[in-house]
Each structure stands twice: as structure tokens, then as C-alpha cells.
């Protein structure tokens, strides 16, 4: 895939996140809106991290030789990809939890 295709995929993903998170019920207070904004930020971070990891795997695993004088080994690149995927998963889970409405009475 060309780099333009990757950028279009990222733009579509970020647009979908924005439309999903933009729906705010009318009676929501300031605190709930703050939660929704934080959730949107976390989901955008997650999408960018996963996108970067996939882009590195697809295009740059063996093309990183000589980048700014660095010569990373494939193992180092795969560790970077694993860290990006782990951060993306964590941010996605936290963002999804923030999007859910809070319970008034939590059972023990």
C-alpha cells in the first residue's frame, strides 16, 4: 500500500472516532462532558499508536537502516511495535470505559 492509503485510513479512523464521541446527550453536565473529551483524546491516541505500529510493520521494518545514523535491529523494531500496540490497547480500554455513563449505585 502507498503512504497516501495509510494516511487516508488514519483520517477515516479519526473521523469515525470524532463522530462516535461527538454524540452528547442534552442533559449531560460539565463533568460528563469532560469525561467524553478525555475519552475522545484517549481513543485518538490509541488509533494513532496502532496506526504507527502497523505502518512500521508494513513499510519500515527493514527500511529503518541509516535513519539519523541509527541502525536498529529487527528485534528492536519489533519491541517498538509491541510497545506501541500495548499503549494503543491500554488507551483504547481506558477510553471505552470513560465513554460509558457512570453508575449511580454500584453493587458491592
Secondary structure, 3 states (H helix, E strand, C coil): CCHHHHHHHHHHHHHHHHHHHHCCCCCCCHHHHHHHHHHHHHHHHHHHHHHHHHHHHHHHCCCCCCECCECCCHHHHHHHHHHHHHHHHHHHHHHHHHHCCCCCCCCC
